[in-house]
Amino acid sequence: MRILPAEFYDRPVLDVARDLLGMILVRAPNGGAAGPDRRAARLSGRIVEVEAYDGEADLACHASKGRTERTEPMFGPAGRAYVYLVYGMHHCLNVVTGPVGHPAAVLVRALEPLEGTDRMERGSGPPATIAAGPGRLTRALGIDLSQNRADLRAPGELFIEAGEPVPDDRVLRGPRIGVEYAGAWARKPWRFGVRGSSALSRPFPKKRAAR
């Protein structure tokens, strides 16, 4: 498979978020070199749900509080990983987008498991939901703060490959989850999902949220 190039990420965050649907997130411990078959070490899944966060004006974005040690990766080059810890227990994986200096990123919320499902750490529920939710996703693939700033554009422990693009009629949109404190920004339809996927973290509202 082809790893997504730098130019894929160096675009407006909403464009990147929508186009990440259907792409393949790969976790390859030790760069996938463990064992005689490199692919045997891979854990991967098809991206089926994401959320976009766009700059310091977006009150739901971490960068709305300014440039800090935690948010520094968001200001860096597009195509890097921004991994953070919430509630002291759940890691979240984000993909940095756009020009250097503009803090925007896409939170990867859910995957449909593809490779290595039997080796993924799972909680309760059926195998199809092993990576349904940002915390479940990182636990299943073994992603933690050691992957913060990882270059997703090159072979390594964490990268994203081209998958099957999702047609517009199968793309769901709705407000982001858990950001009610952000007021009007919480109602932006900046959560994207694949219609009919059994791995969505939550259902999408039937009515499209206001812009």
C-alpha positions, -999 to 999 in steps of 0.1 A, spaced: 0 0 0 11 36 -5 18 58 25 -1 91 22 23 119 11 30 152 28 7 172 4 -23 152 16 -20 168 50 -9 203 40 -45 214 33 -74 229 53 -83 207 82 -119 201 71 -107 188 38 -81 165 54 -107 152 79 -132 143 53 -106 126 31 -91 106 60 -123 85 59 -114 52 43 -77 55 48 -57 29 67 -40 37 100 -11 14 106 8 6 139 39 -13 132 59 -19 164 97 -18 158 88 -4 123 71 -37 114 104 -55 114 95 -81 141 96 -116 127 103 -129 91 71 -114 77 70 -76 82 32 -75 77 27 -100 105 37 -74 130 13 -48 118 -19 -37 135 -42 -17 112 -77 -4 107 -98 16 83 -106 51 95 -144 55 98 -148 85 121 -129 117 127 -133 152 141 -116 184 129 -102 211 152 -92 244 135 -69 269 152 -69 293 181 -103 308 172 -119 274 176 -129 273 212 -131 235 211 -95 232 200 -66 228 225 -48 256 207 -75 281 218 -56 283 251 -24 293 232 8 277 224 19 254 252 43 225 257 13 202 252 -1 218 221 33 225 204 29 196 179 -2 212 165 19 242 154 44 220 136 45 205 101 15 188 86 14 150 87 28 146 123 9 129 151 -4 148 181 -10 124 209 -23 135 243 -37 119 275 -72 127 288 -85 119 323 -50 105 331 -59 73 314 -70 76 277 -47 85 248 -60 103 218 -44 103 183 -46 134 162 -32 142 127 -17 177 123 -28 196 92 -22 228 72 6 253 72 33 255 100 22 279 126 -16 273 122 -26 248 149 -51 225 133 -55 187 137 -79 158 131 -88 136 160 -91 99 148 -121 86 166 -128 51 152 -114 23 131 -127 -8 115 -101 -34 124 -81 -50 95 -48 -66 105 -38 -81 138 -72 -81 154 -63 -111 175 -33 -91 189 -52 -59 197 -60 -51 233 -97 -50 237 -123 -40 262 -159 -53 263 -180 -56 232 -178 -74 199 -145 -74 178 -160 -49 153 -161 -22 181 -125 -29 194 -115 5 181 -148 24 183 -138 56 201 -106 75 205 -95 58 237 -104 23 225 -86 30 192 -53 39 208 -55 10 233 -62 -15 205 -32 -3 185 -9 3 214 -6 41 208 7 63 236 27 94 243 58 78 228 42 83 193 36 120 199 51 139 170 56 107 150 59 113 112 28 97 97 42 104 61 70 79 63 76 42 72 79 38 110 59 27 140 29 47 130 17 59 96 -13 62 73 -17 44 40 -41 52 11 -73 32 13 -106 32 -6 -120 67 -8 -155 71 7 -181 86 -17 -199 117 -6 -233 99 -3 -218 77 25 -203 105 45 -221 115 77 -216 149 94 -225 162 128 -213 182 158 -182 172 177 -185 151 209 -177 163 244 -170 199 237 -203 215 249 -182 241 268 -172 257 234 -206 273 228 -214 278 192 -182 261 182 -196 229 197 -224 229 171 -201 230 141 -206 199 119 -170 190 121 -174 153 130 -173 130 100 -182 93 98 -188 65 73 -225 57 69 -233 21 79 -201 14 97 -205 -8 128 -174 8 144 -188 43 149 -183 55 184 -217 70 186 -247 75 162 -249 107 142 -279 130 145 -305 126 118 -306 163 112 -274 181 100 -260 205 126 -259 242 118 -228 256 103 
